[in-house]
Amino acid sequence: MSFSEGEKMTGSGKAEKDLIVRLDGEPWVRIEDGKTLSDWVKDDEIRYNQGNRQSEKFLMFRRTFDFLTENEISGHYLEFGCHRCRTFKMALTEARRHGLDKMKFWAFDSFEGLPTPETETSVSKWVQGALTTSDAEFMELVRNHGIYLKNIETVTGFYSDSLTPSLQEKFTKEEAPIALVTVDCDLYESAVPVFKFIEPLLQEGSIIYMDDLFVGTKGSPHKGVARAFLEFQEKSAWTFMRHLDVGWWGRTYIARPRDDGFSGVL
Ligand SMILES: C[S@@+](CC[C@H](N)C(=O)[O-])C[C@H]1O[C@@H](n2cnc3c(N)ncnc32)[C@H](O)[C@@H]1O
C-alpha cells in the first residue's frame, strides 16, 4: 500500500486514544464525539489510518507464521515491494519468534520506487518514483532491526528486468520453495512478472499475501493486482484457497495443487 506520504506521529499518547475501548453499558464501545475530535486534522487521519493498517498487517504475519509452523511448511520468505521495510520487519520478527533460523528472506524491489504506471489507477500519488526507499536505506532499516541478518538478500531492479528466467532457474534449483510471499507492488504491470516468477516456487501450503487487492482500482477485478492475480490463476498449476482477510485492502491465500481433486466452498 502506498499511504506513506506525510506519515508522522503528531503527539504522544494519541495512538492510545484511537483504540477501540469496550464499555460496560450503552453504547458498549467508546465512540469519540465532536468535542474529542474538535482539533482532529489531516495528520491525525494519516496517523490513525497507518496505525490501524499496520496493526492488521502485523496480526496477519503473526497468524500466518503460526499457520506455517503448525502445519510444518518450511521454505523461504519472498517480498515484492519492500519500501520502508515495515512488512519485511514483521516477517523477520515472526520468523524469529518461531525459531525459523534456516528461513531466507528475499527483498525484491527497484529501490527507486514505482515504475511509470502503464495502466490506470485511482490513486493519484502512484506516479513514477513514488514510494522510493534506496537499497542502502532499506539495508540500514534491516540492520537496525537486527534479526537474521545473514539470511537476508536483496534483488534490485524493476521486475520486468530483474525477474529473469535464469534467476527463476537458480531459485528452482538452489533455493527452498516459498513458505510465504508478500505481493505489495501496487500496479498490475508490476504484479504480472511477479506471479510468473513465483509459479514454480510454490508448494502445497505456500501462503500468498496480496496487499493491494482492493487498492487503486475502486474494487474492480478488471484492474490492478486483482486482475493480475485472476489472470495468473487461469494459467497456474495451483489453485488458491482463500484464507485470511487483511483489513479492507488485502487477503492471504493458500496454494493447493490444481489436480488434488478439491471442490467446494470453504
Ligand atoms: C507500497 S510499497 C511497499 C511497502 C512495504 N511492503 C512496506 O511495508 O513498507 C511498494 C513498493 O513496490 C516497489 N515496486 C512497485 N513496482 C515495482 C516494480 N515493477 N519493480 C520493482 N519494484 C516495484 C516500489 O519501489 C515500492 O518500494
The ligand as an SDF file (V2000), in Angstrom:
LIG
                    3D

 27 29  0  0  0  0  0  0  0  0999 V2000
    3.6390    0.1060   -1.1720 C   0  0  0  0  0  0  0  0  0  0  0  0
    5.3400   -0.0080   -1.2980 S   0  0  0  0  0  0  0  0  0  0  0  0
    5.7410   -1.4290   -0.3070 C   0  0  0  0  0  0  0  0  0  0  0  0
    5.5640   -1.1980    1.1750 C   0  0  0  0  0  0  0  0  0  0  0  0
    6.3450   -2.1690    2.0270 C   0  0  0  0  0  0  0  0  0  0  0  0
    5.8360   -3.5260    1.9300 N   0  0  0  0  0  0  0  0  0  0  0  0
    6.3690   -1.7370    3.4760 C   0  0  0  0  0  0  0  0  0  0  0  0
    5.7690   -2.4400    4.3210 O   0  0  0  0  0  0  0  0  0  0  0  0
    6.9940   -0.7160    3.7860 O   0  0  0  0  0  0  0  0  0  0  0  0
    5.5340   -0.5730   -2.9600 C   0  0  0  0  0  0  0  0  0  0  0  0
    6.9560   -0.9230   -3.3590 C   0  0  0  0  0  0  0  0  0  0  0  0
    6.8830   -1.6400   -4.5850 O   0  0  0  0  0  0  0  0  0  0  0  0
    8.0220   -1.3180   -5.3790 C   0  0  0  0  0  0  0  0  0  0  0  0
    7.6710   -1.6090   -6.7760 N   0  0  0  0  0  0  0  0  0  0  0  0
    6.4790   -1.3940   -7.3810 C   0  0  0  0  0  0  0  0  0  0  0  0
    6.5200   -1.8070   -8.6650 N   0  0  0  0  0  0  0  0  0  0  0  0
    7.7630   -2.3210   -8.8620 C   0  0  0  0  0  0  0  0  0  0  0  0
    8.4070   -2.9370   -9.9930 C   0  0  0  0  0  0  0  0  0  0  0  0
    7.7870   -3.0750  -11.1700 N   0  0  0  0  0  0  0  0  0  0  0  0
    9.6650   -3.3670   -9.8430 N   0  0  0  0  0  0  0  0  0  0  0  0
   10.3140   -3.2400   -8.6460 C   0  0  0  0  0  0  0  0  0  0  0  0
    9.7570   -2.6620   -7.5470 N   0  0  0  0  0  0  0  0  0  0  0  0
    8.4990   -2.2060   -7.6650 C   0  0  0  0  0  0  0  0  0  0  0  0
    8.2680    0.1510   -5.0660 C   0  0  0  0  0  0  0  0  0  0  0  0
    9.6070    0.5070   -5.3050 O   0  0  0  0  0  0  0  0  0  0  0  0
    7.9000    0.2480   -3.5930 C   0  0  0  0  0  0  0  0  0  0  0  0
    9.0360    0.0760   -2.7850 O   0  0  0  0  0  0  0  0  0  0  0  0
  1  2  1  0
  2  3  1  0
  2 10  1  0
  3  4  1  0
  4  5  1  0
  5  6  1  0
  5  7  1  0
  7  8  2  0
  7  9  1  0
 10 11  1  0
 11 12  1  0
 11 26  1  0
 12 13  1  0
 13 14  1  0
 13 24  1  0
 14 15  1  0
 14 23  1  0
 15 16  2  0
 16 17  1  0
 17 18  1  0
 17 23  2  0
 18 19  1  0
 18 20  2  0
 20 21  1  0
 21 22  2  0
 22 23  1  0
 24 25  1  0
 24 26  1  0
 26 27  1  0
M  CHG  2   2   1   9  -1
M  END
$$$$
